[in-house]
Structure formats: structure tokens, C-alpha cells
């Protein structure tokens, strides 16, 4: 059974420069290819303690994607690639206990 994974995608680099839309589009396309779809759940704000001890505050897009248990390592690798592309020290990835089902329409008799 598929589970929900939550990613936080920064919308700006650590220097404050906005991430280009084509970069974000490529990330969303990679998530679509991975999970067969994704949901952009909205913009959130967060803070992170950098390795040097400084505080980094970010505006992020919360993105949900489905993930089968056996595909967790592949999703972690995908997020690590995003981390490199976006110049991040780390990126947030949460695996929830939520079970995901896609229900087709009921056939009327």
C-alpha cells in the first residue's frame, strides 16, 4: 500500500535569489515520474539551523507524493539530487503513516 511522503521544496536559494520556475518545474516533473502525481499543498515558512550555527529562514512549497515502502530509498536519492540542485545543506522529507488509495468512480447500473 502506498504511503504519503511530504517534502519541503525551498522557493529561494540560501542567498535569497528566487529558484527559477524551470528548475521547480523539473523537480515537480521528477516527482510526477516517481509517484505518478504530486500535490502542492501550499506555501509554508520554516527555519533551519545551518552547520555554522546561523539561522536560515525559508519560504517553501509543501509537496505530497505517494511512495511504496520499497521505493523509499529511491525517493531519498531523488530528494538528495534536489538538495544538490538547490544548494541546500539538507532537505526535509517526511514519511507519514497515511495510507493512500485512489478510488475510481462507481459504475451506475
C-alpha angles and dihedrals in degrees: 000000000000120000130204118255121193123208128185110215115196114230093203135039118248090264090060097254112139116249106246116252091238090059091050090046090054090050092050091047090052090051090049090051090048100047105017090248144002139212123224100213097188144276120304135178124229143167129221132189107234121219089259090056096252122132118246116194117197142184107222140181113234107221127187122204134172118247131184115220093249092051096060094099090052091051091048089052091049091051090048088056090050088049090056094045092050095043094239128155089219139345130220117249121171127186110204130201090237115122115218124215129175108212118203121213117278114252111240117224 
